[in-house]
Amino acid sequence: MHRLFRVLLALALAWALPLAFASAEEKGLTVFAAASMKNALDDVDAAYTAKTDVKITASYAASSVLARQIDQGAPADIFLSADTDWMDYAARQRVIKTDTRTNLLGNSIVLIAPKDSSVGKVTIAPGFDLAKLAGQGRIATGDVNSVPVGKYAKAALESLGAWQAAAPKLAMAESVRAALTLVARGEAVLGIVYSTDAKVEPEVKVVGTFPADSHPPIVYPVAATTSAAPGADNYLAFLHSQAAKTIFEKYGFTFLVRPSS
């Protein structure tokens, strides 16, 4: 009898332990997201946790940094990029599940100045002289070679004929939020950031908006990573929900998908 009891106990533990580990995995997810998403995604994650009791740990940085970290084995379940190039990179490196990839959000880029700046509203159009507007000061944006906002900024300035004169004045930051901070602190007289970033920083003002046709469409794709925990699919579904749409739109993002519920 005692031997039978020990056998039954061993079998019960063998079944219970995997279930316990699976439950633990489902109680937490790690999301790697573009820096510009922080305020909105923090609210989305809070709403998801309130609904499901699943804790979301978010890591924010430039999409270029995050994509490389995932490629090097960083433990992320979800990747949210501020452009399609870095999601394409992740796909080429086979670190995302391509069948989960969707284009979730849109955005725009704006020209900002410190809130007490004497620079008023400007019209950004072909022939726009950004270098003259900056005077002896610096123009903050992301690194134009890697950070999505910097790449969009360079494309827009080239399209408008303002790149050559403005390029020497650029203060290229490691992320859009770093560029935003330079302007907010008055360390740069102007900055090129997403409209959503300008909206959440009270120390800056928008002085102009770049025409949508002056740069490639600003698209935020999302996908689960190849090492994602089982609960990642439920989180992705929530990102596509009406509840998430309401939060993202409150912060100024454009929702690019039909809400799932």
Solvent accessible surface area in square Angstrom, and as a share of the most:
residue,aa,sasa,rsa
1,M,185,0.82
2,H,145,0.65
3,R,173,0.63
4,L,100,0.50
5,F,129,0.54
6,R,145,0.53
7,V,66,0.38
8,L,100,0.50
9,L,89,0.44
10,A,59,0.45
11,L,97,0.48
12,A,57,0.44
13,L,93,0.47
14,A,60,0.47
15,W,189,0.66
16,A,50,0.38
17,L,101,0.50
18,P,77,0.48
19,L,121,0.60
20,A,60,0.47
21,F,139,0.58
22,A,37,0.29
23,S,54,0.35
24,A,66,0.51
25,E,90,0.40
26,E,77,0.35
27,K,99,0.42
28,G,32,0.31
29,L,4,0.02
30,T,35,0.21
31,V,0,0.00
32,F,14,0.06
33,A,0,0.00
34,A,3,0.02
35,A,8,0.06
36,S,4,0.02
37,M,0,0.00
38,K,86,0.37
39,N,53,0.27
40,A,2,0.01
41,L,0,0.00
42,D,55,0.29
43,D,51,0.26
44,V,0,0.00
45,D,11,0.06
46,A,63,0.49
47,A,34,0.26
48,Y,8,0.03
49,T,46,0.27
50,A,91,0.71
51,K,151,0.64
52,T,47,0.28
53,D,99,0.51
54,V,19,0.11
55,K,135,0.57
56,I,22,0.11
57,T,73,0.42
58,A,32,0.25
59,S,42,0.27
60,Y,51,0.19
61,A,27,0.21
62,A,5,0.04
63,S,1,0.00
64,S,2,0.01
65,V,58,0.34
66,L,1,0.00
67,A,0,0.00
68,R,104,0.38
69,Q,71,0.32
70,I,10,0.05
71,D,48,0.25
72,Q,151,0.67
73,G,60,0.58
74,A,27,0.21
75,P,113,0.71
76,A,1,0.01
77,D,18,0.09
78,I,0,0.00
79,F,0,0.00
80,L,0,0.00
81,S,0,0.00
82,A,4,0.03
83,D,7,0.04
84,T,46,0.27
85,D,74,0.38
86,W,27,0.10
87,M,0,0.00
88,D,51,0.26
89,Y,46,0.17
90,A,0,0.00
91,A,25,0.19
92,R,163,0.60
93,Q,78,0.35
94,R,202,0.74
95,V,22,0.13
96,I,6,0.03
97,K,77,0.33
98,T,86,0.50
99,D,132,0.69
100,T,28,0.16
101,R,68,0.25
102,T,48,0.28
103,N,71,0.37
104,L,0,0.00
105,L,0,0.00
106,G,6,0.05
107,N,23,0.12
108,S,39,0.25
109,I,0,0.00
110,V,5,0.03
111,L,0,0.00
112,I,0,0.00
113,A,0,0.00
114,P,19,0.12
115,K,111,0.47
116,D,126,0.65
117,S,26,0.17
118,S,119,0.77
119,V,28,0.16
120,G,44,0.42
121,K,163,0.69
122,V,40,0.23
123,T,116,0.68
124,I,10,0.05
125,A,37,0.29
126,P,111,0.70
127,G,67,0.64
128,F,23,0.10
129,D,74,0.38
130,L,1,0.00
131,A,11,0.09
132,K,160,0.68
133,L,54,0.27
134,A,6,0.05
135,G,32,0.31
136,Q,182,0.81
137,G,16,0.16
138,R,114,0.42
139,I,0,0.00
140,A,0,0.00
141,T,0,0.00
142,G,0,0.00
143,D,44,0.23
144,V,15,0.08
145,N,119,0.61
146,S,21,0.13
147,V,7,0.04
148,P,3,0.02
149,V,1,0.00
150,G,0,0.00
151,K,53,0.23
152,Y,14,0.05
153,A,1,0.01
154,K,60,0.26
155,A,27,0.21
156,A,0,0.00
157,L,1,0.00
158,E,92,0.41
159,S,68,0.44
160,L,8,0.04
161,G,70,0.67
162,A,5,0.04
163,W,53,0.19
164,Q,164,0.73
165,A,59,0.46
166,A,0,0.00
167,A,32,0.25
168,P,98,0.62
169,K,49,0.21
170,L,13,0.07
171,A,20,0.16
172,M,99,0.44
173,A,12,0.09
174,E,134,0.60
175,S,13,0.09
176,V,6,0.03
177,R,49,0.18
178,A,31,0.24
179,A,0,0.00
180,L,8,0.04
181,T,51,0.30
182,L,48,0.24
183,V,0,0.00
184,A,23,0.18
185,R,170,0.62
186,G,46,0.44
187,E,102,0.46
188,A,1,0.01
189,V,59,0.34
190,L,0,0.00
191,G,0,0.00
192,I,0,0.00
193,V,0,0.00
194,Y,3,0.01
195,S,32,0.20
196,T,4,0.02
197,D,0,0.00
198,A,10,0.07
199,K,128,0.54
200,V,42,0.24
201,E,37,0.17
202,P,105,0.66
203,E,69,0.31
204,V,12,0.07
205,K,64,0.27
206,V,48,0.28
207,V,2,0.01
208,G,6,0.06
209,T,78,0.46
210,F,3,0.01
211,P,43,0.27
212,A,85,0.66
213,D,130,0.68
214,S,6,0.04
215,H,19,0.08
216,P,73,0.46
217,P,108,0.68
218,I,8,0.04
219,V,24,0.14
220,Y,0,0.00
221,P,0,0.00
222,V,0,0.00
223,A,0,0.00
224,A,1,0.00
225,T,2,0.01
226,T,76,0.44
227,S,84,0.54
228,A,18,0.14
229,A,20,0.15
230,P,85,0.54
231,G,9,0.08
232,A,2,0.02
233,D,90,0.47
234,N,100,0.51
235,Y,0,0.00
236,L,14,0.07
237,A,56,0.44
238,F,16,0.07
239,L,0,0.00
240,H,29,0.13
241,S,8,0.05
242,Q,81,0.36
243,A,51,0.40
244,A,0,0.00
245,K,45,0.19
246,T,80,0.46
247,I,28,0.14
248,F,0,0.00
249,E,75,0.34
250,K,122,0.52
251,Y,38,0.15
252,G,35,0.34
253,F,8,0.03
254,T,76,0.44
255,F,19,0.08
256,L,80,0.40
257,V,34,0.19
258,R,218,0.79
259,P,39,0.25
260,S,77,0.49
261,S,103,0.66
